[in-house]
Amino acid sequence: MKVLIIGTVWPEPGSSGAGLRMMELMRLFVRQHWQVTFACTAAESEHMADLEELGIQRQKILINDSSFDTFLEENRPDMVVFDRFPIEEQFGWRVEKVCPNALRVLETIDLHCLRQARHQVFKRQPEVVKDVPTSDLYNEIALREIAAILRCDLSIMVSDYEMDLLQKQFCIDASLLHLCPFMFGEQQIQRENPSFEQRQHFVTIGNFRHAPNWDAVLWLKQEIWPRIRSRLAEAELHIYGAYTPPKATALHKPGDGFYIKGRAEDVNQVMLSARLCLAPLRFGAGIKTKLAEAMLNGTPNVTTSVGAEAMATGLPWSGLIADSADDFSVQAISLYQDKTAWQQCQQHGFEIVQSKFNETGNGESLIRRIRQVRENLAVHRQNNFTGSMLRYHHHRSTEFMSRWIEAKNRLA
């Protein structure tokens, strides 16, 4: 099968959870002996993955340009994966026009409208935000994102919480959704790792361009870390993140044990050396890569109810959960010093990875679902009249706008 993935940016698995996720999917497709092409409008970066090494073809494409139609006609993909809903908005109509029988799949990464809603509530009341009013959830992003989900044949979700939200709050039929959390192999679990005594200090990690991560750093700096440091005078907090801005490096203060370290060249080594991972996320969506990577490396954590959301449904958590600065610091200090509790949380993390983020189970389930939908595509689309209606109206308006922009560019 020929698979075309259209990405927002070239995958950077060392920079973001989205990059790591996209690499998981591409490796899964390659293992099926499918021919995979990754197309992108963005400029290449020094940290992008070496796709050719995996046998994945790269293709530079343009926005609002009929050259993409020619590319589609020449390649004729059997399945097109849109990386986030704005990509479907931009290229969906072209895919349907040139390759109407290609399976259209949306990789959501996380539910953007939920993240936006929580962020807006947080701006009004700066505290951990999990439940949001319907008036905030039904935002402009939701109008676009839900429409894209309906226009696609299948949307891949990472969070069972968001799966449930889409079905109950937005009345999305389950036939259009598929749950596929992280896909980690057994060999990725670092069972032979440093002991409680061999580890020291705290760590947190996350792309600084991601608003929830930046807020977590500020909350640590202003309220949480001073409380921890007052009780653990020799402890240090090491903060890693890609694309470190000046506002972040300005927080670097070794005298207070507060270190801004920049990009982590090897996330596993960073996690393996730390005793605890801190993830004080007050808003956001999806499932958290930093916490999954901590579990892989046997590093317990302290996080919020938002951080732990959908990561261990039905299983004991791999650390402690707290939603206030006082409680968070108390829990962090306690777990940092309690070897027995620490070892128990470490084991819980291994169990979560094996149960929830199993490469074989999650991967095989997704491949089965893709094949099932593709084999019954005509009936599947017939049962999604709302999606057909949205494609008709959206694609017509988007097509005319895109063609107008292209003509305008040629005359410029």
DRENVO-514386 format. One record per residue (C-alpha): residue number from 0; residue in one letter; chain; z, y, x. Coordinates in pm, whole numbers. Each point is the difference from the previous one (the first is absolute). Layout:
<pts>
  num  residu  chaine      zz      yy      xx
  NUM       A       A       Z       Y       X
...
</pts>
This chain:
<pts>
  num  residu  chaine      zz      yy      xx
    0       M       A       0       0       0
    1       K       A     -81     351     120
    2       V       A     292     241     -30
    3       L       A     -18     377      37
    4       I       A     325     194      43
    5       I       A     -18     377     -38
    6       G       A     295     163     174
    7       T       A     161     342     -12
    8       V       A      56     -16     377
    9       W       A     -69    -257     271
   10       P       A     289    -251      -1
   11       E       A     289      82     234
   12       P       A     247    -289     -40
   13       G       A     233     159     255
   14       S       A      14     330    -188
   15       S       A      58     -85    -364
   16       G       A      78    -272    -248
   17       A       A    -335      67    -165
   18       G       A    -179     -80     326
   19       L       A     202    -318      45
   20       R       A     -76    -101    -357
   21       M       A    -374      50      39
   22       M       A      -3    -214     314
   23       E       A     181    -276    -191
   24       L       A    -269      -2    -268
   25       M       A    -287       3     248
   26       R       A     148    -288     200
   27       L       A      42    -194    -325
   28       F       A    -365      56     -92
   29       V       A    -121     -93     348
   30       R       A     194    -328     -22
   31       Q       A    -209     -84    -309
   32       H       A    -309      39     223
   33       W       A    -103     301    -207
   34       Q       A    -215     268     162
   35       V       A     213     316       5
   36       T       A    -119     357      54
   37       F       A     237     297      15
   38       A       A    -160     333     -91
   39       C       A     168     337      40
   40       T       A     -77     371     -19
   41       A       A     277     104     240
   42       A       A     -31      67     371
   43       E       A     101    -281     232
   44       S       A     341      20     166
   45       E       A     145    -129     324
   46       H       A     253    -212    -187
   47       M       A    -241    -175    -239
   48       A       A     -17    -379       4
   49       D       A    -274    -180     190
   50       L       A    -185    -140    -299
   51       E       A    -285    -152     198
   52       E       A     249    -223     178
   53       L       A      76    -158    -338
   54       G       A    -367     -36     -86
   55       I       A       8     292    -244
   56       Q       A    -295     236      -9
   57       R       A      55     377      -1
   58       Q       A    -210     248    -191
   59       K       A      26     379       2
   60       I       A     -88     143    -345
   61       L       A     -36     346    -150
   62       I       A     146     155    -315
   63       N       A    -241     132    -263
   64       D       A    -298    -145     180
   65       S       A    -262    -246    -131
   66       S       A      -8    -169     342
   67       F       A     294    -206    -132
   68       D       A    -225    -132    -277
   69       T       A    -252    -112     259
   70       F       A     279    -170     195
   71       L       A     108    -186    -316
   72       E       A    -356    -107     -81
   73       E       A     -43    -143     348
   74       N       A     332    -184       9
   75       R       A      50    -105    -365
   76       P       A     373     -84      14
   77       D       A     144    -257    -239
   78       M       A     335     180      -8
   79       V       A      95     362      66
   80       V       A     359      94      76
   81       F       A     103     363     -48
   82       D       A     288     111     222
   83       R       A     198     221    -242
   84       F       A    -120     154    -323
   85       P       A    -170     317     139
   86       I       A    -247    -228     179
   87       E       A     -87    -169    -329
   88       E       A     -50     342    -158
   89       Q       A    -239     100     277
   90       F       A    -202    -319      45
   91       G       A      56    -209    -314
   92       W       A    -299     134    -189
   93       R       A    -231     -68     292
   94       V       A     126    -358      31
   95       E       A     -53     -62    -370
   96       K       A    -349     148       4
   97       V       A    -128    -184     308
   98       C       A     209    -322     -19
   99       P       A     105     -41    -365
  100       N       A     101    -363      47
  101       A       A     226      62     299
  102       L       A     367     -63     -70
  103       R       A     186     334      18
  104       V       A     353     -24     140
  105       L       A     253     279      47
  106       E       A     266     -31     272
  107       T       A     269     231    -135
  108       I       A     232      -8     309
  109       D       A     266     145    -229
  110       L       A      -3     174    -338
  111       H       A     -77     358      96
  112       C       A      91     146    -340
  113       L       A     348    -154      23
  114       R       A      53     139     348
  115       Q       A    -116     343    -119
  116       A       A     227     -11    -307
  117       R       A     305     -92     207
  118       H       A     -81     275     248
  119       Q       A     -13     260    -278
  120       V       A     333    -115    -143
  121       F       A     146       7     351
  122       K       A    -109     360      48
  123       R       A     203      97    -306
  124       Q       A     301    -210      94
  125       P       A      13    -119     365
  126       E       A     148    -347     -39
  127       V       A    -130    -357      -8
  128       V       A    -259     -23    -279
  129       K       A     -87    -335    -156
  130       D       A     -48      53    -374
  131       V       A    -219     293    -101
  132       P       A     -64     169    -337
  133       T       A    -326     -89    -170
  134       S       A    -101     366      17
  135       D       A       7     -18     380
  136       L       A    -167    -341      18
  137       Y       A    -295     112    -211
  138       N       A    -121     238     267
  139       E       A    -351      94     113
  140       I       A      -1    -273     263
  141       A       A      84    -255    -269
  142       L       A    -300     112    -207
  143       R       A    -226     -68     298
  144       E       A     174    -309     140
  145       I       A      36    -189    -329
  146       A       A    -363      76     -83
  147       A       A    -109    -146     335
  148       I       A     208    -313     -64
  149       L       A    -169     -44    -337
  150       R       A    -347      54     147
  151       C       A      51    -275     260
  152       D       A     -19    -372     -64
  153       L       A     325     -66     186
  154       S       A     274     208     159
  155       I       A     219    -144     274
  156       M       A     367      98     -29
  157       V       A     275     -42     259
  158       S       A     297      67    -230
  159       D       A     110    -202    -303
  160       Y       A     187     311    -119
  161       E       A    -329     191     -10
  162       M       A    -179    -294    -163
  163       D       A     256      11    -279
  164       L       A     -23     379     -27
  165       L       A    -378      -8     -38
  166       Q       A      16    -258    -276
  167       K       A     288     150    -197
  168       Q       A     -48     373      56
  169       F       A    -378      23      24
  170       C       A     -99    -312    -201
  171       I       A    -215    -142     281
  172       D       A    -102    -356     -79
  173       A       A     138    -259     243
  174       S       A    -352    -139      48
  175       L       A     -86     314     201
  176       L       A     293     -30     242
  177       H       A     101    -237     276
  178       L       A     328       3     193
  179       C       A     -41     -55     373
  180       P       A     283     131     222
  181       F       A     -11     -16     379
  182       M       A    -152    -311     157
  183       F       A     200    -101     307
  184       G       A     -51    -325     184
  185       E       A     287    -227     103
  186       Q       A     -80      74     365
  187       Q       A      76     371     -58
  188       I       A     366     -67     -81
  189       Q       A     197      61     321
  190       R       A     274    -259     -44
  191       E       A      72      -7     372
  192       N       A     119     357      37
  193       P       A     284     196     160
  194       S       A     348     -69    -135
  195       F       A     234     244    -172
  196       E       A     167      78     334
  197       Q       A    -331      47     183
  198       R       A    -124     260    -245
  199       Q       A     110     361     -21
  200       H       A     -70     325    -181
  201       F       A    -180      85    -323
  202       V       A    -372      37     -62
  203       T       A    -228     137    -267
  204       I       A    -378      11      -2
  205       G       A    -279     145    -212
  206       N       A    -309     218       9
  207       F       A     114     364       3
  208       R       A    -293      98    -221
  209       H       A     154    -197    -285
  210       A       A     227     232    -202
  211       P       A     271    -260     -81
  212       N       A      34     -83     371
  213       W       A      34     363     103
  214       D       A     266      59    -265
  215       A       A     188    -307     125
  216       V       A       5     146     353
  217       L       A     135     331    -129
  218       W       A     268    -172    -207
  219       L       A     103    -201     303
  220       K       A      15     309     218
  221       Q       A     183     226    -241
  222       E       A     244    -229    -180
  223       I       A       1    -368      90
  224       W       A      -9     -15     380
  225       P       A     283     252      58
  226       R       A     226    -223    -211
  227       I       A    -101    -315     190
  228       R       A      25     167     339
  229       S       A     352     126     -72
  230       R       A     114    -364     -28
  231       L       A    -232    -158     258
  232       A       A      -1     251     284
  233       E       A    -214    -212     235
  234       A       A    -263     -99    -255
  235       E       A    -352     140       2
  236       L       A    -267      39    -268
  237       H       A    -356     -57     122
  238       I       A    -266     139    -233
  239       Y       A    -357    -124      41
  240       G       A    -310     116    -183
  241       A       A    -370      58      43
  242       Y       A    -141     351      18
  243       T       A     328     169      88
  244       P       A     -23     371     -94
  245       P       A     181     284     180
  246       K       A     247      31    -288
  247       A       A     111    -357      76
  248       T       A      24      34     379
  249       A       A     211     311     -60
  250       L       A     269    -229    -145
  251       H       A      31    -197     325
  252       K       A     358      38     122
  253       P       A     121    -264     251
  254       G       A     342     162      16
  255       D       A      54    -108    -361
  256       G       A    -159    -341      55
  257       F       A    -298     110    -213
  258       Y       A    -328     -99     169
  259       I       A    -353      73    -124
  260       K       A    -204    -265     184
  261       G       A    -351      47    -145
  262       R       A    -245    -286     -45
  263       A       A     136    -351      47
  264       E       A    -236    -188     230
  265       D       A     157    -333    -101
  266       V       A     186       2    -331
  267       N       A     136    -350      56
  268       Q       A     168      96     328
  269       V       A     145     311    -161
  270       M       A     150    -203    -283
  271       L       A     118    -283     224
  272       S       A     205     236     216
  273       A       A     173     177    -291
  274       R       A     306    -125    -180
  275       L       A     -77     175    -330
  276       C       A    -303     154    -169
  277       L       A      74     306    -215
  278       A       A    -236      90    -285
  279       P       A     156     275    -216
  280       L       A    -300      48    -229
  281       R       A      73     226    -296
  282       F       A    -342     -31    -166
  283       G       A    -323    -192      49
  284       A       A    -176    -309    -133
  285       G       A    -133    -339     105
  286       I       A     186    -228     240
  287       K       A     122     124     336
  288       T       A    -169    -120     316
  289       K       A     288     109     224
  290       L       A     241    -223    -192
  291       A       A    -237    -298       3
  292       E       A     -48      40     377
  293       A       A     377      22      44
  294       M       A      40    -330    -185
  295       L       A    -269    -165     212
  296       N       A     199      90     310
  297       G       A     341     -95    -133
  298       T       A     120     359     -29
  299       P       A     223      68    -304
  300       N       A     -31     334    -174
  301       V       A     167     263    -210
  302       T       A    -228     160    -258
  303       T       A      -5     153    -347
  304       S       A     -85    -154    -337
  305       V       A    -349     151      41
  306       G       A     -36    -156     344
  307       A       A      99    -347    -120
  308       E       A    -209      18    -318
  309       A       A    -218    -308     -64
  310       M       A      70    -141     347
  311       A       A     244    -279     -83
  312       T       A     -14     -59    -374
  313       G       A     249    -275     -81
  314       L       A     114     -45     363
  315       P       A     300     141     192
  316       W       A     -90     319     186
  317       S       A     -40       4     377
  318       G       A     258     273      49
  319       L       A     185     254    -211
  320       I       A    -115     251    -262
  321       A       A     142     348     -50
  322       D       A    -128     308    -182
  323       S       A     228     278     128
  324       A       A      52     138     351
  325       D       A     368     -95       0
  326       D       A     -58    -355    -122
  327       F       A    -303     -45     226
  328       S       A     192      95     313
  329       V       A     299    -217     -95
  330       Q       A    -225    -301     -57
  331       A       A    -187      60     327
  332       I       A     322      25     201
  333       S       A     141    -312    -166
  334       L       A    -307    -220      54
  335       Y       A     -45     125     355
  336       Q       A     347    -131      89
  337       D       A      25    -315    -215
  338       K       A    -162    -291     186
  339       T       A      48    -254    -281
  340       A       A    -154     226    -265
  341       W       A    -278      96     241
  342       Q       A     -96    -363      63
  343       Q       A       2     -73    -372
  344       C       A    -230     296     -70
  345       Q       A    -230    -113     279
  346       Q       A     -36    -340    -163
  347       H       A     -65     161    -338
  348       G       A    -286     192     162
  349       F       A    -161    -316     130
  350       E       A      27    -155    -346
  351       I       A    -162     303    -166
  352       V       A    -293     -10     242
  353       Q       A     -56    -371     -56
  354       S       A      27      27    -378
  355       K       A    -159     337     -84
  356       F       A    -231      75     293
  357       N       A    -142    -343      70
  358       E       A    -348      21     147
  359       T       A    -120    -336    -129
  360       G       A     129      31    -356
  361       N       A     -93     365     -56
  362       G       A    -336     -33     172
  363       E       A    -109    -314    -184
  364       S       A     109     149    -332
  365       L       A    -210     313      57
  366       I       A    -309    -195     104
  367       R       A      30    -224    -308
  368       R       A      26     305    -223
  369       I       A    -302     170     158
  370       R       A    -212    -312     -46
  371       Q       A     121     -47    -357
  372       V       A     -88     355    -104
  373       R       A    -334     -10     180
  374       E       A    -101    -326    -166
  375       N       A      75     144    -345
  376       L       A     -98     360      69
  377       A       A    -210      61    -313
  378       V       A     276    -113    -236
  379       H       A     265     172     210
  380       R       A    -179     334     -33
  381       Q       A     -75     -55    -365
  382       N       A     374     -33     -62
  383       N       A      59     335     171
  384       F       A    -184     237    -232
  385       T       A     221     294      97
  386       G       A    -106     -47     361
  387       S       A    -368     -11     -98
  388       M       A      40     317    -202
  389       L       A     173     180     286
  390       R       A    -266    -113     247
  391       Y       A    -274     131    -224
  392       H       A     145     347     -47
  393       H       A     155      43     345
  394       H       A    -292    -138     195
  395       R       A    -254     215    -182
  396       S       A     193     321      66
  397       T       A      81     -98     359
  398       E       A    -360     -98      68
  399       F       A    -138     334    -117
  400       M       A     261     193     198
  401       S       A     -67    -206     313
  402       R       A    -375      43     -30
  403       W       A      42     375     -46
  404       I       A     216      21     314
  405       E       A    -254    -206     197
  406       A       A    -287     223    -113
  407       K       A     202     311      80
  408       N       A      76    -135     350
  409       R       A    -368     -64      66
  410       L       A     -89     356     -93
  411       A       A     277     152     211
</pts>
